[in-house]
Amino acid sequence: MLALLLAATAVSSVVIPASAQDGGLAAMHAMRREGGRLCMSDHWHYGSSSGSHASKAAAQRSAIASWQDFTDLEYGRAWARFSRAASKKIGCSRGGSGWSCDAEARPCR
């Protein structure tokens, strides 16, 4: 009986990460087609960069990378391309130590 339980546990631990790459938790959100993409219609993701970037462009890249990393973790690589996301917004500010930005968007694939 213990051997059967261990075998079932081993199989499920292999299946779960594979299914995460196929969409992960995406199925729990409402979806709609937008311009040839499948997008989450009611769910946003956020990313941010610290205030220590020398340029606005570097801070934007960092915020987008943050958005993509978190989206990849939660839904898989197919959903984690900011270039395909919908309702994208990036806001930046310059402080004493440099630039910081915040990115938000609805994931699409």
Secondary structure, DSSP 4 states (H G I P E B T S, - for coil): -HHHHHHHHHHHHHHHHHHHHTTGGGGGS-EEEETTEEEESS--EEEE--TTBSSHHHHHHHHHHHHHHHHHHHH-GGG--GGG-EEEEEEEEEETTEEEEEEEEE-B-
